[in-house]
């Protein structure tokens, strides 16, 4: 029997609902995990961090499986743009280039935020880094699972769905704004908006969803490396400053 294909809007809605359900499901599952770690002798803080991390890890895996099982019903799901897709090597290059574009965009956003008086960094990023230092499994969620899920939802479903009905700019701006808003840090909306714009652009250029996934993975990975090694980076900066001072004194 031939498998019935969902209508696009129904498929999009199903994916969005699964993604939203994942956000809500992570709370009770994390609570259960926290209780499990507490029962196994973990201190309260460590139990909370490990419970949250493993709860999110479990929910992410379930969400990816559920969403991709739904996507299987539509063989044309990943086809959004007219024309030929970029060769694999070019798509990979666009993914890498996108990382530097997104990084530059975030730097510009940081300068704008500083100019308007927003000086403190992202509380969300700082908290996740603190948890990841105790429960490294969270790094997999941040660096791998989040980009896969978010690019499927925000780029393919939102950007792709809007693009087919309007145009590139409307789809890019709307999907990037929603992407920024969902991260629940309106004060730092520019910091999330800039990468969102880049993710949409490299997706449009390559016509392959895993291109923005590569960019997103590199971005999140870079942030994790920097945040988890702040002490070492500060030491290197102090060493660099000492060397510069030394040369200024004797030359």
C-alpha positions as CSV (number, residue, x, y, z in Angstrom):
1,X,0.0,0.0,0.0
2,X,1.3,3.4,-0.9
3,X,2.2,5.6,2.0
4,X,0.0,8.7,2.2
5,X,2.0,12.0,2.2
6,X,1.0,14.8,4.6
7,X,0.1,18.2,3.3
8,X,3.0,20.6,3.8
9,X,1.3,22.7,6.4
10,X,0.2,19.7,8.3
11,X,3.8,18.3,8.3
12,X,5.2,21.7,9.4
13,X,2.7,21.9,12.2
14,X,3.5,18.4,13.4
15,X,7.2,19.1,13.5
16,X,6.6,22.4,15.3
17,X,4.4,20.7,17.9
18,X,7.0,17.9,18.4
19,X,9.6,20.6,18.9
20,X,7.5,22.5,21.4
21,X,6.5,19.2,23.2
22,X,10.3,18.5,23.6
23,X,10.7,21.8,25.4
24,X,8.0,20.9,27.9
25,X,8.9,17.3,28.2
26,X,12.5,18.1,29.3
27,X,11.3,19.5,32.6
28,X,9.6,16.4,34.1
29,X,12.3,14.1,32.6
30,X,15.0,16.2,34.1
31,X,13.3,16.1,37.5
32,X,13.2,12.4,37.3
33,X,16.9,12.3,36.4
34,X,17.7,14.7,39.3
35,X,15.9,12.3,41.7
36,X,17.9,9.4,40.3
37,X,21.3,11.1,40.7
38,X,20.3,12.3,44.2
39,X,19.4,8.7,45.1
40,X,22.9,7.6,43.9
41,X,24.7,9.9,46.3
42,X,25.3,13.0,44.2
43,X,25.4,16.3,46.0
44,X,22.4,18.5,45.3
45,X,24.1,20.9,42.8
46,X,25.8,18.0,40.9
47,X,22.5,16.1,40.9
48,X,20.7,19.1,39.4
49,X,23.2,19.7,36.7
50,X,23.6,16.0,35.7
51,X,19.8,15.5,35.9
52,X,19.2,18.5,33.6
53,X,21.9,17.5,31.2
54,X,20.9,13.8,30.9
55,X,17.2,14.8,30.8
56,X,17.9,17.1,27.9
57,X,20.1,14.5,26.2
58,X,17.3,11.9,26.4
59,X,14.6,14.3,25.1
60,X,16.8,15.5,22.2
61,X,17.3,12.0,21.0
62,X,13.6,11.2,21.2
63,X,12.8,14.5,19.4
64,X,15.2,13.8,16.6
65,X,13.9,10.3,16.1
66,X,10.2,11.5,16.2
67,X,10.8,14.4,13.9
68,X,12.7,12.4,11.3
69,X,10.2,9.6,11.4
70,X,7.5,12.2,10.5
71,X,9.7,13.7,7.8
72,X,10.0,10.3,6.2
73,X,6.4,10.6,5.0
74,X,7.4,13.3,2.5
75,X,10.3,12.5,0.2
76,X,10.3,16.1,-1.1
77,X,10.5,17.6,2.3
78,X,14.2,18.7,1.9
79,X,13.6,20.2,-1.5
80,X,12.7,23.9,-1.1
81,X,14.6,25.9,-3.7
82,X,14.5,25.7,-7.5
83,X,17.7,24.9,-9.3
84,X,20.6,22.5,-8.7
85,X,22.0,22.0,-5.2
86,X,25.6,23.0,-4.6
87,X,28.1,20.1,-4.8
88,X,29.0,18.6,-1.5
89,X,32.4,20.2,-1.3
90,X,30.9,23.7,-2.0
91,X,28.2,23.1,0.6
92,X,30.8,22.2,3.2
93,X,32.8,25.4,2.3
94,X,29.7,27.5,2.6
95,X,29.1,25.9,6.0
96,X,32.6,26.9,7.2
97,X,32.4,30.3,5.6
98,X,29.0,30.8,7.4
99,X,30.8,30.2,10.7
100,X,33.1,33.2,10.1
101,X,30.2,35.3,8.9
102,X,28.1,34.4,11.9
103,X,31.0,35.1,14.2
104,X,31.5,38.5,12.6
105,X,27.8,39.2,12.9
106,X,27.9,38.4,16.6
107,X,30.9,40.7,17.1
108,X,29.0,43.5,15.4
109,X,26.0,42.7,17.6
110,X,28.2,42.8,20.7
111,X,29.5,46.3,19.7
112,X,26.0,47.6,19.1
113,X,24.8,46.2,22.5
114,X,27.8,47.8,24.2
115,X,27.0,51.1,22.5
116,X,23.5,51.1,23.9
117,X,24.6,50.1,27.4
118,X,24.2,46.3,27.4
119,X,27.5,45.2,28.9
120,X,26.8,41.8,30.6
121,X,27.1,38.7,28.6
122,X,24.4,36.1,27.9
123,X,23.2,34.6,31.2
124,X,21.8,31.6,29.2
125,X,25.2,30.8,27.7
126,X,27.0,31.2,31.1
127,X,24.5,28.9,32.9
128,X,24.8,26.2,30.2
129,X,28.6,26.4,30.3
130,X,28.5,26.0,34.1
131,X,26.3,22.9,33.8
132,X,28.5,21.5,30.9
133,X,31.6,21.8,33.1
134,X,29.9,19.4,35.6
135,X,28.0,17.3,33.1
136,X,29.9,17.1,29.8
137,X,27.1,15.2,28.1
138,X,25.4,18.6,27.8
139,X,28.1,19.5,25.3
140,X,26.7,17.0,22.8
141,X,23.2,18.5,23.2
142,X,24.6,22.0,22.6
143,X,27.1,21.3,19.8
144,X,25.3,18.6,17.9
145,X,21.6,18.0,18.8
146,X,20.6,21.7,19.1
147,X,21.9,22.6,15.6
148,X,20.2,19.6,14.0
149,X,16.9,20.3,15.6
150,X,17.0,24.1,15.3
151,X,18.0,24.1,11.7
152,X,15.3,21.6,10.8
153,X,12.7,23.7,12.6
154,X,13.8,27.3,12.0
155,X,15.5,26.9,8.6
156,X,13.6,24.1,6.9
157,X,10.2,24.5,8.4
158,X,9.9,28.2,9.2
159,X,12.3,29.8,6.6
160,X,11.5,27.2,3.9
161,X,7.8,27.3,4.5
162,X,7.7,31.1,4.4
163,X,10.1,31.3,1.5
164,X,7.8,29.2,-0.7
165,X,5.0,31.6,-0.1
166,X,6.8,35.0,0.0
167,X,10.5,35.7,-0.8
168,X,14.0,35.3,0.6
169,X,14.1,38.5,2.7
170,X,10.7,38.0,4.4
171,X,11.5,34.4,5.2
172,X,15.0,35.3,6.5
173,X,13.9,38.1,8.8
174,X,10.9,36.3,10.2
175,X,12.7,33.0,10.8
176,X,15.7,34.8,12.3
177,X,13.5,36.9,14.6
178,X,11.7,33.8,15.9
179,X,15.0,32.0,16.3
180,X,16.3,34.9,18.4
181,X,13.1,35.2,20.5
182,X,12.9,31.5,21.3
183,X,16.3,31.7,23.0
184,X,14.5,33.8,25.7
185,X,17.0,36.6,25.9
186,X,15.3,39.6,24.4
187,X,18.1,41.8,25.7
188,X,20.6,39.9,23.5
189,X,18.2,39.5,20.6
190,X,20.8,40.9,18.2
191,X,23.3,38.3,19.3
192,X,21.0,35.6,18.2
193,X,19.5,37.5,15.2
194,X,22.8,37.9,13.4
195,X,23.7,34.1,13.2
196,X,20.0,33.4,12.3
197,X,20.4,35.7,9.3
198,X,23.6,33.9,8.3
199,X,22.1,30.4,8.7
200,X,19.3,31.3,6.4
201,X,21.7,32.8,3.8
202,X,24.0,29.8,3.6
203,X,21.0,27.5,3.4
204,X,19.7,29.6,0.5
205,X,23.1,29.6,-1.3
206,X,23.8,25.9,-0.9
207,X,20.2,24.6,-1.1
208,X,21.3,21.9,1.4
209,X,20.0,22.0,5.0
210,X,23.2,20.5,6.5
211,X,25.1,23.6,5.3
212,X,23.6,25.8,8.1
213,X,23.8,22.8,10.4
214,X,27.6,22.8,9.8
215,X,27.7,26.6,10.5
216,X,25.6,26.2,13.6
217,X,27.7,23.3,14.9
218,X,30.9,25.2,14.5
219,X,29.4,28.3,16.2
220,X,28.1,26.4,19.2
221,X,31.3,24.4,19.4
222,X,33.5,27.5,19.3
223,X,31.4,29.2,22.0
224,X,31.7,26.0,24.2
225,X,35.5,25.9,23.8
226,X,35.9,29.5,24.6
227,X,33.5,29.5,27.6
228,X,34.9,26.3,29.1
229,X,38.5,27.6,28.8
230,X,38.1,31.2,30.0
231,X,40.7,30.8,32.7
232,X,43.3,29.5,30.3
233,X,42.4,32.3,27.8
234,X,42.8,34.9,30.5
235,X,46.2,33.5,31.4
236,X,47.3,33.6,27.8
237,X,46.2,37.2,27.5
238,X,48.1,38.1,30.6
239,X,51.2,36.4,29.2
240,X,50.8,38.2,26.0
241,X,50.5,41.5,27.8
242,X,53.6,40.8,29.9
243,X,55.6,40.0,26.7
244,X,54.4,43.3,25.1
245,X,55.3,45.2,28.2
246,X,58.7,43.6,28.3
247,X,59.5,44.6,24.7
248,X,58.2,48.1,25.3
249,X,60.6,48.5,28.2
250,X,63.7,47.3,26.5
251,X,63.1,48.3,22.8
